[in-house]
Amino acid sequence: PVPGPGQAGVSRDGSSGGTGREADADRAEVLRRVRLAVGTQPPGGGVSRDYRGVGARPADDPVGLFVERLTDYRASAYRCGADEVGATIAGILGERGRTRICVPHGLPARWSAPGWQVVGGDAPPDPVALDAFDGVVSGCALAIALTGTIVLDSGPGQGWRAVTLVPDYHLVVVRADQIVPAVPDAVARLDATRPMTWISGPSATSDIEFDRVEGVHGPRTLDVLVVAEGR
């Protein structure tokens, strides 16, 4: 039982004693050790700033590293030249059996095919309507080689976040010149005031038994087309 006010407690050695005095002594000892540890440090100083910054992790082959990381995340990566984007997208979608495709505003017309529906615009898209599509094709703001991450910031060709989160399939076009080596390089190039979505592989989660379930928080299937050069 916990002693009430004015009652004696039991000390650590089993004897009866005043709990207030023991608590004060313990508190004083903790503070003594803290002061001893930080007493030689100037206020606010002594903090190491040797973490990675912009340019700290240059990649010899950023495209190759990015594709390798995508594969680790169970995404599928494809490559093509700048003049092959439209045909390559059509081939990927044909293999996947995806026919009813939506695209965000601003996606280059040469990437699109007849029958694709532009969604979003100035008004938020209807999630129920988005769920009826076979998939979405979009661009991106940039990609990160070291982590295999794609970043969308709702710019042209990316649209509202729901457009790339609700459909079960997402094909992202990434230009080689959009791939940066590491996260600090990405942060330096991004506008922090824009709504961003960071994507590292297909949407996935797992329960306490580590059973992986895909498609819970976003597309179940992610394909990435890396355009070798130019726009």
C-alpha positions in Angstrom: 0.0 0.0 0.0 1.1 3.6 -0.7 1.7 5.6 2.5 -0.7 8.4 3.0 0.2 12.0 4.1 2.2 12.0 7.3 2.7 8.2 7.2 6.0 6.5 7.1 7.1 4.7 4.0 9.5 1.8 3.4 13.0 2.7 2.2 15.0 0.7 -0.4 16.7 -1.3 2.3 13.3 -2.4 3.8 13.4 -0.1 6.8 10.8 2.4 7.7 11.7 6.0 6.8 10.4 9.3 5.5 9.7 9.0 1.8 9.8 12.8 1.3 13.4 13.0 2.4 14.4 10.1 0.3 12.7 11.6 -2.8 14.5 14.9 -2.2 17.8 13.1 -1.9 17.3 11.1 -5.1 16.3 14.2 -6.9 19.3 16.0 -5.7 21.6 13.1 -6.9 20.0 13.1 -10.4 20.5 16.9 -10.7 24.1 16.6 -9.4 24.9 14.1 -12.1 23.2 16.2 -14.8 25.2 19.3 -13.8 28.4 17.3 -13.7 27.7 16.0 -17.3 26.8 19.3 -18.9 28.7 21.7 -16.6 31.6 22.1 -19.0 29.4 22.7 -22.0 28.5 26.3 -23.0 24.8 27.0 -23.2 23.4 25.7 -26.5 26.8 24.6 -27.6 28.6 21.3 -28.0 26.0 19.8 -30.3 27.5 17.9 -33.2 26.4 19.2 -36.6 28.2 16.6 -38.7 25.0 15.1 -40.2 24.6 14.8 -44.0 23.9 18.0 -45.9 23.5 19.0 -49.6 26.0 17.2 -51.7 27.2 15.0 -48.9 26.2 11.7 -50.7 27.0 12.1 -54.4 26.0 9.1 -56.4 28.2 7.8 -59.3 25.1 6.4 -61.0 22.0 8.0 -59.4 19.6 6.5 -62.0 21.0 3.0 -61.4 20.8 3.4 -57.6 17.3 4.8 -57.8 16.1 1.8 -60.0 17.8 -0.6 -57.5 16.0 0.9 -54.6 12.7 0.8 -56.4 13.1 -2.9 -57.0 13.9 -3.4 -53.3 10.5 -1.7 -52.5 8.6 -4.1 -54.9 8.0 -1.4 -57.4 8.6 -2.0 -61.1 11.0 0.2 -63.0 11.2 0.8 -66.7 13.5 3.0 -68.8 13.1 4.8 -72.1 14.3 7.8 -74.1 12.7 11.1 -74.2 11.0 10.4 -77.5 9.6 7.0 -76.4 7.6 8.0 -73.3 4.1 7.8 -74.8 4.7 4.4 -76.5 6.4 3.0 -73.4 3.5 4.1 -71.2 1.0 2.5 -73.6 3.0 -0.7 -73.6 3.2 -0.9 -69.8 -0.6 -0.2 -69.4 -1.3 -2.9 -72.0 0.7 -5.5 -70.2 -1.1 -4.5 -66.9 -4.5 -4.6 -68.6 -5.2 -1.1 -67.4 -7.6 0.7 -69.8 -9.6 3.3 -67.8 -6.9 5.8 -66.9 -7.1 9.2 -65.2 -4.5 11.9 -65.4 -3.9 15.1 -63.5 -4.0 18.5 -65.1 -0.8 19.5 -66.8 0.4 16.1 -67.8 2.2 16.5 -71.2 -0.2 15.6 -74.0 2.4 13.4 -75.8 2.3 11.1 -72.8 -1.4 10.6 -72.9 -3.7 8.5 -75.0 -7.2 9.0 -76.4 -9.9 8.2 -73.8 -7.9 9.1 -70.8 -9.7 11.4 -68.4 -8.3 14.5 -66.9 -9.4 14.9 -63.3 -9.1 17.3 -60.5 -8.8 20.8 -62.0 -9.6 23.6 -59.6 -12.0 21.5 -57.5 -11.1 18.5 -55.4 -11.9 15.2 -57.3 -14.6 12.9 -56.1 -12.9 9.9 -54.3 -15.7 7.5 -55.4 -15.2 8.5 -59.0 -11.4 8.1 -58.7 -11.9 4.6 -57.3 -13.6 3.5 -60.5 -10.5 4.1 -62.6 -8.0 1.3 -63.4 -5.1 3.6 -62.5 -3.5 7.0 -62.8 -0.5 8.3 -64.8 1.4 11.2 -63.4 4.7 13.1 -63.3 6.6 14.1 -60.2 8.5 16.9 -58.6 11.7 14.9 -58.1 13.1 11.6 -57.0 15.8 10.5 -54.5 18.3 7.9 -55.5 19.5 6.8 -52.1 16.1 6.0 -50.8 14.2 5.2 -54.0 11.6 7.9 -53.1 9.4 9.8 -55.4 8.1 13.2 -54.3 4.9 14.8 -55.7 4.1 18.4 -54.8 0.8 18.9 -56.6 2.5 20.7 -59.5 1.7 20.4 -63.2 1.1 16.8 -64.1 0.7 15.7 -60.5 -2.6 17.2 -59.4 -4.5 16.8 -56.2 -3.1 14.2 -53.7 -6.2 12.1 -54.0 -5.7 11.6 -57.7 -2.5 9.6 -57.0 -3.7 8.0 -53.8 -7.1 6.6 -54.5 -6.7 4.6 -57.7 -5.2 1.1 -57.1 -2.5 1.5 -59.7 0.0 4.4 -60.2 2.5 4.9 -63.1 4.9 7.7 -62.4 7.2 9.3 -65.0 10.5 10.5 -63.6 13.1 12.3 -65.8 16.7 11.5 -65.1 17.5 15.1 -64.4 14.9 15.0 -61.6 16.8 12.4 -59.6 18.9 13.8 -56.7 21.4 11.8 -54.7 19.9 12.0 -51.1 17.2 13.5 -49.0 19.0 16.8 -48.1 19.4 17.5 -51.8 15.7 16.9 -52.3 14.7 19.2 -49.4 16.9 22.0 -50.8 15.1 21.9 -54.1 11.5 21.5 -52.8 9.1 24.3 -51.8 8.1 23.5 -48.1 4.9 25.5 -48.5 3.5 23.0 -51.1 1.5 19.9 -50.2 3.8 17.0 -50.8 3.5 13.2 -51.0 6.6 11.1 -50.5 6.3 7.7 -52.1 8.7 4.8 -51.5 7.3 1.8 -53.2 3.7 0.6 -53.3 1.5 1.4 -50.4 2.0 -1.3 -47.7 1.5 -1.9 -44.0 1.9 -4.9 -41.7 0.3 -6.1 -38.5 1.9 -7.2 -35.3 2.7 -10.5 -36.9 4.5 -8.8 -39.8 1.9 -9.9 -42.4 2.4 -7.5 -45.3 -0.8 -5.9 -46.8 -0.5 -3.7 -49.8 -2.9 -1.0 -51.1 -4.1 0.2 -47.7 -2.9 3.8 -47.8 -2.5 4.2 -51.6 -1.9 2.3 -54.8 -1.3 -1.4 -54.5 0.9 -1.4 -57.6 3.5 1.2 -58.5 5.3 1.4 -61.8 8.0 4.0 -62.5 9.2 5.0 -65.9 12.6 6.7 -65.9 13.2 8.9 -68.9 16.8 8.8 -69.8 17.4 12.3 -71.0 15.7 15.6 -71.7 12.0 16.3 -71.4 
